[in-house]
Amino acid sequence: MSGNAFLLSILYLLVGIGVEGARRLWPSILLQRLSLSLDSLPARALELTGLMGPLREAYFAGELSESTVRLVFGATTIVVIFLLAVVVGVFMGSLRGLVVGRGARRG
């Protein structure tokens, strides 16, 4: 379970790095929209936890660099993916336990 979440996190971050690098080298509307799409997952998670407001204020006040914000977004993405993996793993494990339990009672 955690191995898949780790691989998914790495893939998500590599795609993000590739898009961000391409956006800086070859600016285009497509790459800008793709970058914003990738940023929406961590931005929404930070918004739900109430941390996006302080992060936004610190960035616009010049207290945080863009690379620091990117690191926060990357770490947030990893946490979200791992939490999703745990929730799906627990759900699937519970479902499997119910199916196996019913099968054992019938047999």
N, C-alpha and C positions, 0 to 999 in steps of 0.2 A: 504494500500500500504506500509506504513512504518513499519507496524507490520510484514508483510512477509519479508521485507528486514532485519529487526532486527533478526527474527528467523533464516534466512539464514546466517546472519553474525555470530550468536552464533554457529550454526551448523558447519560452516566452521572453526571457531576458535577452537571449541572442537575437531574436527577431527584433526586439526593441532597439538594441544596439545597432543592428543593421539598418533599420529604418531611420534612426536618428543620424547615423553617419551619412546615409544617402541623402537625407533631407538637408544636411549642412553642405554637402558637395554639389548636389543638383536640386536646388529648391524648386518645388512644384506644388501645385494644389493637391495632387493625389498623395504625395508623401506627407504633406502637412495634415491632411485628413486622417491618413493611416496612423500617424503619430498621435493625434488627438484620440483616436479610437483606442489605441493601446493604453493611453493614459487614463481613460475613463474608468477602468476597473479599480486601480488604486485610489483615484480621486473620489470615487463613490464610497469606497470603504473608509477612507479618511473622513469623508463628510458624515457618514453614519456614526462614526465614533466621536465626532465633534473636534477632530484634530485638523481638519482642512482649513478652517478659519484662521487659527493661529499660524499655521504654516504659510498661508497666503499673505497674511499681514507681515510676517517676518521676511518673506521674499520681496514684497514690494517696498519694505522699509530698507532693503539692502543688507539685512542681517544674515541672509542665507544666499549662497550662490546657486546658480542653475544646476551645477553638478551635485550639490548637496540635496536639492529638491529631487533630482533624478535618483539619487541613492535612497532617499526616503520612499519614493514611489516604487523602486525596485524591491526594497525590503518589504513594503506593504503587499506587493504582488505575491511574493514568496509566502508570506503569512496567509494570505487569502487562499492561495492554491493548496497549502497544507491543511488549512481548516476544512476546505471543501473535500479533500481526500479523506480526512478523518470522518466527517459527517457521512459521506457516501460509504466508506468502509464499515462504519457502525451500522448503518441502515442495511447494507447488503448482508453483513454478518448476522444481524437479527432476523432478516428475512430467511436466510439459509437455515438458521436454527429452528425457525417455525416450520419450514418445509420438512426438514429432517425429523423433527419431533413428531409431526403428524404422520410421516411415513413409518416411524418406529411403532407408533400406537396402532396403526392399521395392520402391521405385519405380524 
